Amino acid sequence: MHLSRLYTLKCGAKNWASVKHFGDEPLNNLLGSLLFMAVVSSPAAANMPEGNSELGMQKAYTCQFCHGATGISPRDDYPNMNGQNAEYLFDAMMAYKEGNRDGAMGRLMKQQMSVLNTQDMADIATYYAEQSR
């Protein structure tokens, strides 16, 4: 369904023709801007310190057992981290640390993150983000 049709339904217009001139472009721009603001203003992303990949390489030694030295996991059931967005990795690590991610490996990851501070996680995220895919 086009965004302008959703707008029609949301605003209670009686028919499509009454808002057809509005078009999809303004709604797409608005929704894209709102999505961008939601991502940029998320608490974890806003608080990620600048990472140092050289320090991250040194701090990631325990990560290597499951995720590989350069972020390519030796096991199919563990995710690859090489070339991943640093903010995404940082947010994921924060979520594990805070207990917001669970599942089969949630407790293990929470334990791993418990010894890392925010700067450590930013350094590790930056290191893995800079590894080529």
Secondary structure, DSSP 8 states (H G I E B T S, - for coil): --HHHHHHHHHT-SSGGGTGGG-SHHHHHHHHHHHHHHHHT-HHHHT-----HHHHHHHGGGTHHHH-TTS--SSTTS---TT--HHHHHHHHHHHHTT---STTHHHHHHHHTT--HHHHHHHHHHHHTS--
